[in-house]
Amino acid sequence: MAIKLITVPRAQAEIGKLQKYITLVEDYQADTLEKWIIKEYAYTNSITEVVKRANAQGMALDQAYAKSVLKGKPSDELHRMLRSGYLARLKPKKERLY
């Protein structure tokens, strides 16, 4: 595995950002289905996996609803971050269709 060379200060800043993200996700209170979807997406980065996990726990969840939650108006910082990343992932796929 090759490591992209960066400066120590930049690496420290990156570690700080990553640690903040980890703490945000681990401390996230998934007290509604929507928040549960957001938290699970943070761990898996996959709508399909979120739906599989929900169904394994006996929750009736379909992909369309999970996508609508993620694409919906952000309700908090984690949702805002994940929505931004999710929409960025979708953008290249849309461009290929035209």
Salt bridges, closest charged atoms under 4 A:
ASP31 OD1 - LYS35 NZ 3.89
GLU40 OE1 - ARG53 NH1 2.82
GLU49 OE2 - ARG53 NE 3.58
GLU77 OE2 - LYS20 NZ 3.43
